[in-house]
Amino acid sequence: MRFFVPAALLLLPAVGLAQTSAPFHPYLDTSKKHIVMLGATRQNADVELRATRNALPEVGLELDDLGLDDRYNSWMAEYRYRINDRWGIFVGAFTFDVDGRREVTEEFNFEGTVFEAGASLDSELQVDTYIADVMYTAYRSDRAELLLGAGLHAFDLDVALEGRVFVGDLEATRSAADSQLLAPLPNLRAQGFYAITPRLGAAATVGWLSANYDDWDGDFLYLHARLHYRLKAGFGISAGYQFTDIDLTEEKSRGENEYDIRFDGPTVQLSYSF
């Protein structure tokens, strides 16, 4: 396995903890071991898929080619547990799920199946994303916190295509293809928080990796910036923007699969700490 790690991420843990007084913002209170965040995001998608089998030409498919909408309202969930003052665990999940129908304007192939021009094509794309990381507190003061860590960013992709050619009202031919993929990719992660006021804070999360192993060649980038407003009794609300870029290539015995997927959009979350 090959990793490319920014030198800055290797040096920052040496800074150590530097909290000298009571936390300025409740988010930085280490006595609160658990933080649960539930919310929604309006995701815009830029997707290109290819599943090429031997002797067939390479054809990249975009959402418009498949009759799929490039926007989707999605739920998201996150959980953080502070093991102690230095170490913690983070898990999260969100999904993208669209389906549609259109007429095939130009012949293409996917997973070894050829879809003819003029066919009525039913398509479905689902991408579930799961995150699990171990985090280390590299720096903490009464107003700020920086965490560094590593873990897995797993992508569960499912593409289903069904094409039907009709002669009059009768179905003449039917073609179907289904591609499923579960790709658990290791990732590096950095998360920072700064208290602007005792109730308002700014947070940013960055996840990144470029690696080759076994039959995989993968690149991944994740960004999430948000403003967090603390309410009463442990509750809070946040608004921000999320960006995910996935580029995966899988070598198979009879060909190659390629997934180039980019999501971005605003997020809104409610949180509770205890």
N, C-alpha and C positions, 0 to 999 in steps of 0.2 A: 504494500500500500504506500502511496506517495502523497505527502501533504505539503502544502505551501503555507507557512505560518508567518504573518507579519511580525517583524522583530519587536514592535512595540508591545504586542500582547505577551511576549515572553518576559519583558522587563517590568511591566506594571505591577505584578504581584509583590515585587520587592518593596513597594512603597509602604505596605503594611497598614494597620488600622490607626486612625488618628483622631478618634472621637474624644473630645476633651470636656464636653458638657452635655446636658440633657438635649435630646433631639429637638430641632426647631420645628419639625413637621412630624405628625403621627406616623407617617409611612416609614420613618427611620427608627421607630421605637422597636428595639430588638426583643422586647417582652411579648410582642405580637408575633407568634410563631407561624400563623397561617394567614394567607391572603388568597381569596377566591374572587375571580373576575369572570363575569358572564356578559356577553354583548353581541353586537351584530356589525357586519361590514358590507358595504356596497362594492362588490368586486368587479373591476373591469379586467377582461382577460384578452391576452394576445397569445394564441396557441398555434403551433405547427406540429403535426404528427406524421410519422412515417413508419410503416412496418413492411419492409421490403423482403421478398423471398427470392431465392436464386432464379435466374432466367427472366425475371420480371423487372421492368424499369423502375427507378427510384422516383416516387411521387410524394411530395409533401402536401399535406392537407391542412387547411386553416378552417376556423370555425364557420366562416361564410360558405366555404365549399360544402360543408356538411349541414347547412341550414340551422346552425346553432347560434343562439344569442350570445353576445360577448359580455353581457352584464348579468350579475346574479346577486341577490340578497342572501347573505350567509350568516349563520350563527358562529360564534367563537367562544371558547372557554379556556381559562388559564388558572393554574394553581401554583403557589409557591409556599414551600415549607422551610423555615429556618431551623436547621439542625442545631446550630450553636451560633456564636457571634461571627464566625468565619465562613461556615459552610451551609449550603442550602440546596434544595432540589426544586426544579421547575418543570412543569408539564403543561402542554397546551394542545389544542386541536381546533381546526376549522375545515370547512368543506366547500366545494364548488360542484354543482350538479345542474346540468342543462340538457334538454332534449329538443329535437326539432325535426322538420321534414322539408325536403325540397326536391326538385327534379335535377338529376345528374346532367350537367351540360357537356362534360367531357369525360371519356372513359378513364378510370383510375383503378389501382389495385391496392389492397390492404390485407395484410396477413395471408398473402397467397391467393386471395379471392379477387376476381375482376368484376367491377361494377360498370355496366354498360351505360353509354350515353342515352338519355331518354328515360332511364329507370326512375321510379319514385323511391327516394331514399329516406328511411327513418334512422335517426342517429341519436345516440346518448353518450355524454361524456361526464364522468364523475371523478373528481380528484379530492380525496380526503388526505389531510395533512396532520401528522402527529409529531409533537416535539417532546423530548425528554432530555434534560440537561442537569449536570451537577455544577453548582456555582460556588465560586470562592470570592469572598469579600476582600478585594485588594486595597480598598481605601474607604474610610468612613469618617465623617466629621458631623457636627451638629446640624449641618445643612445639606450635605451631599453624601452620595454613596456610589461606589463603582464595583461591579461584580464581573468576574471573568470565569469562563467555564467551557465545558465540552460535553457532547452527548450525541444523540441521534435525532435526525430530522427524517421521518419516514413518510413516503408518498405512496398512497394506495390509488392507482389509476385503473379505470375501467372504461374501455371504449367499445360500444356495440353498434354495428351497422347492419342494416337490412335493406336490400334493394329489390324492387319488384318491377317487372316489365309487363305491361298489359297490352293485349290485342282486343280492342273493343272493351267489353266489361270483363273479359276473361284474363286471368293471370297466366302469362306465357312462361316466364322464367322468374326464379327467385334466387338471390345471392345473399349470403350472410357471413359476417366476420365479427369476431370478438377478441379483444386483446385485454388481458389483465396483467397488472404489474404491481408488486409490492417492493419498493426500493428503500431500505433503511440506510441512509447515508450519514456517516459521522460528520459532526460539524463543530466549529468553534463559535463561541458566543460571548458577547460583551453587553452589559446592561448598566446604564447610569441613571441617577435620579438627582435632581437639584431642587431644593425648596425655595421658591420665590417669595412666598409669604407663609405664615403658619398653616394656611389652608390650601394654597395653590402651589403645585409643583410641576416640573417638566421632566419627562422620562424619555429615554431612547434605548432601543435594543437593536443590536446588529448581530447577525449570524452569517457565517461564511465557511466555504470549503471548496477545494479543488482536489480531486483524488481519482486515482485509477486502481482498481483491484478486481481480480478475477475477470469476468466478462464485462465489467462496468467502466465507463468513463463519465464522470459526473462533475458538474459545477453548480454551485448553489449560493445564492445571496438573499438575505432576509433583512429588512429594515422596518422598524415600527417606532414612530415618534408620536408622543401624545402629551397633552396637558391633563393633569389630574387634580380634581377639586375635592377636598375632604369635607364630608358632611358630618353628621353627629353619630355617636354610638357605633363607631367603626365602619360606617358606610362611606362610600365615595363614588364619584362619577368621573369618567375621563372621555376625551374626544381626541382623535388623532388621525394618522394616515399610515397605511401599511403597504409594503412592497415586497413581493417574492418573485425571484427569477430562478427557474429550474431548467437545466440543460443536461439531459441524460441520454447516453447512447449505450445500447445493450447488444453485444455480439451474440448471435445465435448460430446454431449448427447449420441452418439453411438460409441465413440472411442476417439482417440487422434491423433493430428498432431504434427510433430516435424520437425523443420527446423534448420539445422546446416550448416552455410554458412560462408566461409572465402574468402575475396578478398584481393589481394595485387598486387602492380605494380607501375612502374614509372609514373610520371605526368609531363606535360608541360603546362604552362598557360601564357596568356597575360593579363595584367591588365591596368586599366585606373582609375585614381583618379581625382576628381574635387570637 
